[in-house]
Amino acid sequence: MPRKPPEENGERILPEVKTIDGQPLDPKNPPAQQRYKEQLLSLETLVREYKLITPLMGGGVSAGENDPITIVRGAGIRGQLRFWWRACRASQFPSIREMKEREDEIWGSTENPAKVSIEVISKKSGDESAFEVVADPRRPGKLKVQESKKIAPYAAFPLLPDKDQQRKAGWESDKVSLDVTFTLTIGYPKEELLEREIRAALWAWETFGGVGARTRRGFGAIRLHKENGKSVDPYPEDRAQIEKDIREKLREFANGPYHHQDIPQLNDKVKIEFTSVKKNEPDAWKHLINLLKEFRQNRFGSTYGQSKWPEANALRQRTGNKARFSEDVPYKCQKVIDKFPRAAFGLPLLFHLPHDGSIGEVNLQGADGPNGEKRERLSSPIILRPLSCKNDRGIGMAVILDAPSIPLLLKGKAKNTPAPSSQLDAEEAAAIEPLNGVRDVLQAFLNRVRNS
């Protein structure tokens, strides 16, 4: 049940009011203070304590940068709750307009104040530099990139040094925050239907989201530690039971009759897979991200062998160049497939073929909409993050949102005729080794997750 402010001798005791949604109130303006205290008396409150189980990237006022003062910002959490409320609750509304009206009523807009107030108190235990350029002890006179043991490098590409930075001894990447905890206090009017909406958003955010940047790849993953002062148990060490628990919540919160093509949505039939249980949450996260790396960067022969994916030869064909197959490529895979299947993981994709200088860089992005809407980017529909289990263990979870699809466009020297596509037929899927004959790229990846 929601917790009310404490009482003493039959009177409600109110906290010292300094801010609302992070904005300072003028201490020299007693009427404003009094109005807010009167408002607080009529509110229900939820007090939830969280701890991050993966590093926090960004989260500050400037995109991608940590804030040394306000580690976790209320505005950022409000944005996350809006997104996950939409993902859960859009199916309750027959039109986008009706959904947007309810969303603005709950979470606020430039025209209307929010019904929900958000206060955050955050605490940070320490920073760690994600990457450094240091001397390589195995190769005198050479440098190497030193990785952090607590970060999954493949998920952290914004922090990686470029070629010039790799030649600078002592270079350090931006820092990520570790061991972050914070308390979130949510206030709202005493309305039963409103509380349901808030709890739906909170549950979806706690289960699938996080704070800061790169949350879809597991950075800033949160665990609800306490609710209104009472400890909250983590998931059991049983992935079948975890999936059952999550699907029950999806049926409760995200099972409306309507579908909206342009909104990433959750429902009780959403595709979910789990790894086996690992010794802790960071290990589960790194294992999950390594699965993604191995799947997307699968090569013949060696780490530097030819890619098992068809995009490079598709670009060669679209620029009038000959296809290339190394001696490691089996005969059944020596087929030019004019498709871009890895677009399923999100857009844009930048292709650079170092052995084909005449092609240069080619960018695969979304094509603009029929009315000129800019759609270069498409967020990845796949969510990868760890969940906390009992005994301090962790499990990796992969979820595919019911997300929109858009036409593709090549920027560069490659032709756009015929229109580029990521959709594969059965024969094409059989010739792309990582797919094991599965035409749906994301489903093929989920199969890898399930078997790990």
C-alpha positions as a printed NumPy array, in Angstrom:
array([[  0.   ,   0.   ,   0.   ],
       [  1.174,   3.571,  -0.561],
       [  2.825,   5.129,   2.426],
       [  1.432,   8.33 ,   3.874],
       [  3.622,  10.978,   5.5  ],
       [  4.236,  10.112,   9.185],
       [  2.012,  11.434,  11.954],
       [  2.811,  12.683,  15.465],
       [  0.09 ,  13.34 ,  18.061],
       [ -2.478,  12.979,  15.303],
       [ -0.82 ,  15.593,  13.07 ],
       [  0.956,  14.939,   9.818],
       [  4.664,  15.816,   9.905],
       [  5.844,  17.2  ,   6.579],
       [  9.415,  17.097,   5.34 ],
       [ 11.317,  20.294,   4.856],
       [ 10.309,  21.473,   1.396],
       [ 13.204,  22.712,  -0.72 ],
       [ 12.415,  21.478,  -4.211],
       [  9.654,  20.093,  -6.359],
       [ 10.769,  17.877,  -9.239],
       [ 14.27 ,  19.133,  -8.606],
       [ 13.381,  22.817,  -9.   ],
       [ 14.22 ,  24.961,  -5.935],
       [ 11.44 ,  26.758,  -4.136],
       [ 12.113,  30.292,  -2.995],
       [ 12.599,  30.179,   0.811],
       [ 11.599,  33.85 ,   0.93 ],
       [  8.192,  33.028,  -0.512],
       [  6.138,  31.512,   2.379],
       [  2.899,  31.349,   0.333],
       [  4.578,  29.035,  -2.19 ],
       [  5.883,  26.86 ,   0.638],
       [  2.449,  26.718,   2.241],
       [  0.678,  25.863,  -1.018],
       [  3.097,  23.005,  -1.602],
       [  2.645,  21.707,   1.959],
       [ -1.127,  21.768,   1.495],
       [ -0.704,  19.851,  -1.742],
       [  1.544,  17.312,  -0.04 ],
       [ -1.099,  16.658,   2.626],
       [ -3.511,  15.454,  -0.059],
       [ -0.985,  13.161,  -1.767],
       [ -0.219,   9.502,  -1.456],
       [  3.482,   8.752,  -1.565],
       [  5.583,   5.827,  -2.715],
       [  9.148,   5.709,  -1.431],
       [ 11.35 ,   3.258,  -3.326],
       [ 15.043,   2.587,  -2.798],
       [ 17.115,   1.377,  -5.738],
       [ 20.629,   0.237,  -6.379],
       [ 22.307,  -0.043,  -9.764],
       [ 23.528,  -3.522, -10.667],
       [ 25.491,  -2.309, -13.697],
       [ 27.541,   0.886, -14.23 ],
       [ 25.813,   4.194, -14.895],
       [ 26.835,   5.846, -18.174],
       [ 25.886,   9.497, -18.402],
       [ 22.734,  10.588, -16.657],
       [ 23.862,  14.194, -16.218],
       [ 22.57 ,  17.414, -17.727],
       [ 24.863,  16.985, -20.772],
       [ 24.141,  13.898, -22.865],
       [ 26.465,  10.989, -22.141],
       [ 28.193,  12.689, -19.204],
       [ 27.97 ,  11.816, -15.523],
       [ 26.886,  14.617, -13.214],
       [ 29.255,  14.949, -10.246],
       [ 26.534,  16.516,  -8.085],
       [ 23.214,  14.984,  -9.147],
       [ 24.114,  11.4  , -10.065],
       [ 20.528,  10.403, -10.863],
       [ 18.195,  13.142, -12.055],
       [ 14.449,  13.318, -11.511],
       [ 13.901,  14.611, -15.05 ],
       [ 15.648,  11.545, -16.465],
       [ 13.508,   9.188, -14.404],
       [ 10.349,  11.026, -15.428],
       [ 11.329,  10.492, -19.062],
       [ 11.933,   6.786, -18.447],
       [  8.588,   6.398, -16.683],
       [  6.8  ,   8.128, -19.55 ],
       [  8.393,   5.76 , -22.06 ],
       [  7.59 ,   2.601, -20.088],
       [  4.088,   3.815, -19.228],
       [  3.503,   4.184, -22.986],
       [  4.984,   0.747, -23.682],
       [  2.642,  -0.82 , -21.094],
       [ -0.495,   1.236, -21.404],
       [ -0.773,   2.366, -25.048],
       [ -2.813,  -0.758, -25.791],
       [ -5.601,   0.587, -23.527],
       [ -6.376,   3.469, -25.898],
       [ -8.096,   3.288, -29.296],
       [ -6.128,   6.285, -30.609],
       [ -2.749,   7.939, -30.147],
       [ -4.521,  11.203, -29.339],
       [ -6.383,   9.679, -26.384],
       [ -3.214,   8.019, -25.143],
       [ -1.295,  11.29 , -25.34 ],
       [ -3.983,  13.158, -23.398],
       [ -3.787,  10.62 , -20.557],
       [  0.022,  10.602, -20.675],
       [  0.182,  14.388, -20.341],
       [ -2.377,  14.327, -17.55 ],
       [ -0.238,  11.913, -15.526],
       [  3.318,  12.945, -16.372],
       [  2.821,  16.564, -17.431],
       [  3.373,  18.648, -20.551],
       [  4.382,  22.175, -21.446],
       [  0.71 ,  23.181, -21.148],
       [ -0.359,  21.169, -18.104],
       [  1.295,  20.389, -14.758],
       [  1.849,  16.725, -13.923],
       [ -0.308,  14.876, -11.442],
       [  2.784,  12.945, -10.365],
       [  5.615,  14.61 ,  -8.441],
       [  9.075,  13.029,  -8.435],
       [ 11.88 ,  13.586,  -5.945],
       [ 15.254,  11.824,  -6.13 ],
       [ 17.992,  11.553,  -3.535],
       [ 21.038,   9.888,  -5.057],
       [ 24.303,   8.624,  -3.645],
       [ 27.442,   7.539,  -5.473],
       [ 30.178,   5.358,  -4.022],
       [ 32.845,   5.787,  -6.663],
       [ 33.947,   6.303, -10.264],
       [ 35.923,   4.046, -12.49 ],
       [ 37.578,   4.975, -15.748],
       [ 36.059,   2.728, -18.379],
       [ 39.076,   2.553, -20.703],
       [ 42.709,   3.702, -20.651],
       [ 45.581,   3.633, -23.145],
       [ 48.616,   2.116, -21.404],
       [ 51.949,   0.526, -22.237],
       [ 51.655,  -3.062, -23.442],
       [ 53.942,  -5.199, -21.228],
       [ 54.021,  -7.968, -23.838],
       [ 55.171,  -5.656, -26.639],
       [ 57.851,  -3.144, -25.604],
       [ 57.245,   0.295, -27.09 ],
       [ 53.625,  -0.492, -27.969],
       [ 50.378,   0.696, -26.429],
       [ 47.13 ,  -1.118, -25.716],
       [ 43.618,  -0.269, -24.571],
       [ 43.129,  -1.334, -20.962],
       [ 39.537,  -2.388, -20.315],
       [ 37.652,  -2.186, -17.05 ],
       [ 36.733,  -5.549, -15.557],
       [ 33.322,  -4.206, -14.589],
       [ 32.211,  -3.079, -18.039],
       [ 31.029,  -5.033, -21.079],
       [ 33.18 ,  -3.345, -23.775],
       [ 30.936,  -4.219, -26.735],
       [ 28.096,  -2.275, -25.097],
       [ 30.344,   0.693, -24.335],
       [ 31.471,   1.743, -27.816],
       [ 30.8  ,   5.492, -27.121],
       [ 33.639,   5.3  , -24.577],
       [ 36.173,   3.51 , -26.789],
       [ 39.19 ,   5.466, -28.083],
       [ 39.397,   6.256, -31.781],
       [ 42.518,   5.511, -33.811],
       [ 44.26 ,   8.747, -32.839],
       [ 43.448,   8.318, -29.155],
       [ 44.809,   4.759, -29.216],
       [ 48.241,   6.263, -29.926],
       [ 48.165,   8.575, -26.88 ],
       [ 49.666,   7.042, -23.743],
       [ 47.685,   8.04 , -20.664],
       [ 44.438,   8.703, -22.542],
       [ 41.338,   8.008, -20.433],
       [ 37.735,   7.644, -21.49 ],
       [ 34.824,   9.339, -19.764],
       [ 34.016,   7.703, -16.459],
       [ 31.115,   5.539, -15.49 ],
       [ 29.593,   5.543, -12.005],
       [ 29.627,   2.388,  -9.926],
       [ 27.741,   1.305,  -6.806],
       [ 25.086,   3.972,  -7.233],
       [ 22.052,   3.951,  -4.964],
       [ 19.137,   6.36 ,  -4.934],
       [ 15.759,   6.91 ,  -3.326],
       [ 12.752,   7.832,  -5.444],
       [  9.728,   9.472,  -3.82 ],
       [  6.601,   9.695,  -5.94 ],
       [  3.616,  11.771,  -4.861],
       [  0.192,  11.625,  -6.489],
       [ -3.478,  12.362,  -5.744],
       [ -5.574,   9.687,  -4.044],
       [ -7.025,   8.078,  -7.165],
       [ -7.147,   4.29 ,  -7.523],
       [ -6.936,   4.328, -11.328],
       [ -4.007,   6.738, -11.246],
       [ -2.098,   4.505,  -8.84 ],
       [ -2.485,   1.59 , -11.256],
       [ -0.997,   3.675, -14.068],
       [  1.96 ,   4.665, -11.888],
       [  2.62 ,   1.122, -10.73 ],
       [  2.51 ,  -0.15 , -14.313],
       [  5.164,   2.373, -15.357],
       [  7.318,   1.648, -12.306],
       [  7.195,  -2.123, -12.803],
       [  8.085,  -1.916, -16.512],
       [ 10.916,   0.534, -15.845],
       [ 12.327,  -1.572, -13.013],
       [ 12.107,  -4.763, -15.107],
       [ 13.209,  -3.615, -18.559],
       [ 14.704,  -0.123, -18.18 ],
       [ 17.308,   1.77 , -16.198],
       [ 18.901,   5.181, -15.773],
       [ 21.397,   7.102, -17.885],
       [ 22.535,   6.2  , -21.39 ],
       [ 22.674,   2.82 , -23.179],
       [ 19.987,   1.241, -20.998],
       [ 18.876,  -1.004, -23.886],
       [ 22.294,  -2.615, -23.663],
       [ 22.163,  -2.983, -19.901],
       [ 23.931,   0.115, -18.573],
       [ 22.261,   1.662, -15.535],
       [ 20.157,  -1.444, -14.789],
       [ 18.273,  -1.008, -11.527],
       [ 17.078,  -3.289,  -8.771],
       [ 14.253,  -2.317,  -6.427],
       [ 15.798,  -2.817,  -3.001],
       [ 13.119,  -1.448,  -0.667],
       [  9.563,  -0.193,  -0.988],
       [  8.265,   2.054,   1.771],
       [ 11.045,   0.826,   4.042],
       [ 10.418,  -2.899,   3.472],
       [ 12.971,  -5.083,   1.687],
       [ 11.936,  -6.469,  -1.716],
       [ 13.088,  -9.983,  -2.564],
       [ 14.98 , -10.527,  -5.83 ],
       [ 13.913, -13.147,  -8.378],
       [ 14.4  , -16.864,  -7.622],
       [ 17.256, -18.802,  -9.246],
       [ 14.828, -20.365, -11.711],
       [ 14.431, -18.867, -15.168],
       [ 11.092, -20.624, -15.792],
       [  9.669, -19.036, -12.655],
       [ 11.147, -15.645, -13.552],
       [  9.467, -15.737, -16.954],
       [  6.168, -16.812, -15.366],
       [  6.324, -13.884, -12.915],
       [  7.092, -11.38 , -15.682],
       [  4.342, -12.644, -17.973],
       [  1.797, -12.448, -15.163],
       [  2.69 ,  -8.771, -14.715],
       [  2.468,  -8.21 , -18.472],
       [ -1.041,  -9.673, -18.464],
       [ -1.933,  -7.376, -15.584],
       [ -0.483,  -4.143, -16.977],
       [  0.071,  -4.491, -20.737],
       [ -2.706,  -6.558, -22.25 ],
       [ -5.104,  -4.044, -23.803],
       [ -7.034,  -4.602, -27.035],
       [ -5.319,  -1.959, -29.191],
       [ -2.068,  -1.956, -31.138],
       [ -0.266,   1.147, -32.401],
       [  2.311,   0.563, -35.106],
       [  4.517,   3.554, -34.286],
       [  4.877,   2.935, -30.521],
       [  7.237,   0.327, -29.002],
       [  4.91 ,  -1.809, -26.903],
       [  4.874,  -4.626, -24.366],
       [  2.267,  -7.355, -24.161],
       [  1.958, -10.807, -22.627],
       [  3.161, -12.452, -25.855],
       [  6.383, -10.431, -26.141],
       [  9.442, -12.578, -26.913],
       [ 11.663, -13.118, -23.843],
       [ 14.644, -15.412, -23.304],
       [ 17.06 , -15.87 , -20.412],
       [ 20.592, -17.124, -19.994],
       [ 21.405, -19.63 , -17.292],
       [ 21.902, -18.178, -13.806],
       [ 25.367, -16.642, -13.301],
       [ 27.353, -15.986, -10.119],
       [ 26.395, -12.267, -10.003],
       [ 24.624,  -9.537, -11.973],
       [ 27.727,  -8.069, -13.708],
       [ 28.74 , -11.529, -14.919],
       [ 25.238, -12.124, -16.278],
       [ 25.377,  -8.769, -18.084],
       [ 28.816,  -9.332, -19.606],
       [ 27.843, -12.842, -20.689],
       [ 24.733, -11.491, -22.428],
       [ 26.648,  -8.735, -24.219],
       [ 29.353, -11.184, -25.307],
       [ 26.63 , -13.347, -26.854],
       [ 25.519, -10.317, -28.872],
       [ 29.087,  -9.58 , -29.945],
       [ 29.726, -13.16 , -31.04 ],
       [ 26.444, -13.243, -32.942],
       [ 26.826,  -9.923, -34.765],
       [ 30.57 , -10.235, -35.45 ],
       [ 30.686, -13.923, -36.344],
       [ 33.529, -14.623, -38.797],
       [ 34.995, -17.491, -40.775],
       [ 38.381, -18.831, -39.753],
       [ 39.622, -16.325, -37.157],
       [ 38.874, -13.069, -35.364],
       [ 39.982, -11.222, -38.509],
       [ 38.386, -13.6  , -41.011],
       [ 35.57 , -12.795, -43.418],
       [ 32.245, -11.911, -41.846],
       [ 29.552, -14.57 , -41.958],
       [ 27.014, -11.837, -42.656],
       [ 26.142, -10.767, -46.23 ],
       [ 26.203,  -6.956, -46.037],
       [ 29.759,  -6.427, -47.345],
       [ 29.163,  -8.375, -50.548],
       [ 25.748,  -6.764, -50.942],
       [ 27.483,  -3.363, -50.913],
       [ 30.117,  -4.557, -53.377],
       [ 27.369,  -5.672, -55.737],
       [ 25.529,  -2.345, -55.348],
       [ 28.709,  -0.399, -56.19 ],
       [ 29.674,  -2.463, -59.242],
       [ 32.455,  -4.403, -57.508],
       [ 33.053,  -8.145, -57.446],
       [ 32.015, -10.217, -54.448],
       [ 34.785, -11.68 , -52.302],
       [ 34.906, -15.036, -50.547],
       [ 37.941, -16.134, -48.58 ],
       [ 39.208, -19.713, -48.642],
       [ 37.632, -20.238, -45.201],
       [ 34.108, -19.727, -46.556],
       [ 32.37 , -23.054, -47.258],
       [ 30.79 , -23.519, -50.681],
       [ 27.194, -23.423, -49.342],
       [ 27.864, -19.898, -48.002],
       [ 29.457, -18.552, -51.204],
       [ 26.343, -16.783, -52.345],
       [ 25.768, -13.053, -52.749],
       [ 22.739, -12.165, -50.669],
       [ 21.571,  -8.639, -51.394],
       [ 20.132,  -8.088, -47.927],
       [ 21.038,  -6.229, -44.715],
       [ 19.752,  -8.521, -41.938],
       [ 21.592,  -6.849, -39.053],
       [ 19.411,  -3.76 , -39.523],
       [ 16.996,  -5.663, -37.278],
       [ 19.178,  -4.625, -34.309],
       [ 18.588,  -0.91 , -34.92 ],
       [ 19.678,   1.934, -37.189],
       [ 21.861,   3.558, -38.406],
       [ 24.599,   1.092, -39.355],
       [ 27.94 ,   2.38 , -40.642],
       [ 29.856,   0.123, -43.037],
       [ 33.535,   0.645, -43.756],
       [ 35.232,  -1.822, -46.101],
       [ 38.995,  -1.267, -45.603],
       [ 39.941,  -3.461, -48.591],
       [ 37.529,  -1.694, -50.948],
       [ 38.819,   1.863, -51.017],
       [ 36.627,   2.875, -53.944],
       [ 33.458,   2.213, -51.932],
       [ 34.31 ,   4.356, -48.921],
       [ 31.901,   4.555, -46.006],
       [ 28.257,   3.639, -46.499],
       [ 25.546,   4.461, -43.984],
       [ 22.414,   2.321, -43.71 ],
       [ 19.589,   4.27 , -42.118],
       [ 15.84 ,   4.653, -42.113],
       [ 14.206,   6.356, -45.084],
       [ 12.247,   9.545, -44.465],
       [  8.495,   9.217, -44.038],
       [  5.919,  10.01 , -46.762],
       [  5.418,  13.499, -45.339],
       [  9.121,  14.229, -44.914],
       [  9.405,  12.906, -41.346],
       [ 13.066,  12.35 , -40.443],
       [ 13.605,   8.694, -39.605],
       [ 17.344,   8.131, -39.923],
       [ 17.497,   6.438, -36.542],
       [ 15.565,   3.454, -35.254],
       [ 16.157,   2.441, -31.655],
       [ 17.011,  -1.188, -31.183],
       [ 13.887,  -3.241, -30.414],
       [ 15.918,  -5.655, -28.306],
       [ 16.481,  -5.006, -24.592],
       [ 19.486,  -6.723, -22.962],
       [ 19.963,  -6.459, -19.209],
       [ 20.623,  -8.536, -16.092],
       [ 18.138,  -9.255, -13.33 ],
       [ 18.985,  -9.863,  -9.681],
       [ 18.396, -13.334,  -8.264],
       [ 18.583, -14.692,  -4.746],
       [ 21.975, -15.429,  -3.171],
       [ 23.483, -12.413,  -5.028],
       [ 23.292, -14.228,  -8.341],
       [ 22.201, -12.781, -11.667],
       [ 20.533, -13.837, -14.885],
       [ 20.7  , -12.265, -18.348],
       [ 17.415, -11.327, -20.035],
       [ 16.74 , -10.505, -23.704],
       [ 13.374,  -8.954, -24.64 ],
       [ 12.108,  -7.921, -28.076],
       [  9.708,  -4.99 , -27.973],
       [  6.797,  -4.917, -30.375],
       [  8.418,  -2.037, -32.277],
       [  7.844,  -0.229, -35.602],
       [  9.711,  -1.093, -38.783],
       [ 10.707,   1.437, -41.44 ],
       [ 12.056,   1.314, -45.026],
       [ 15.844,   1.326, -45.408],
       [ 18.065,   3.807, -47.237],
       [ 21.764,   3.622, -48.166],
       [ 23.806,   6.821, -47.945],
       [ 27.057,   6.753, -49.907],
       [ 28.082,   5.244, -53.227],
       [ 25.831,   2.181, -52.981],
       [ 22.673,   2.098, -55.121],
       [ 19.233,   2.056, -53.542],
       [ 17.692,   0.071, -56.407],
       [ 16.269,  -2.38 , -55.616],
       [ 15.217,  -0.982, -52.258],
       [ 17.485,  -2.374, -49.51 ],
       [ 15.818,  -4.856, -47.192],
       [ 16.587,  -6.832, -44.039],
       [ 13.971,  -9.538, -44.693],
       [ 15.343, -12.974, -45.617],
       [ 13.783, -15.925, -47.422],
       [ 14.418, -19.511, -46.326],
       [ 17.242, -20.101, -48.821],
       [ 19.049, -16.908, -47.775],
       [ 18.713, -17.719, -44.066],
       [ 20.168, -21.182, -44.682],
       [ 23.281, -19.607, -46.266],
       [ 23.976, -17.288, -43.276],
       [ 25.636, -19.552, -40.742],
       [ 24.821, -17.67 , -37.481],
       [ 21.087, -17.964, -38.202],
       [ 20.946, -21.766, -38.359],
       [ 18.224, -21.454, -40.957],
       [ 16.029, -19.101, -38.888],
       [ 14.713, -16.272, -41.06 ],
       [ 13.983, -13.942, -38.122],
       [ 17.366, -12.498, -37.073],
       [ 16.255, -11.458, -33.595],
       [ 14.675, -14.854, -32.958],
       [ 17.931, -16.531, -34.004],
       [ 19.742, -14.427, -31.406],
       [ 17.18 , -15.3  , -28.746],
       [ 17.841, -18.961, -29.488],
       [ 21.503, -18.337, -28.659],
       [ 20.523, -16.703, -25.393],
       [ 18.272, -19.605, -24.412],
       [ 21.016, -22.145, -25.047],
       [ 23.647, -20.276, -23.003]])
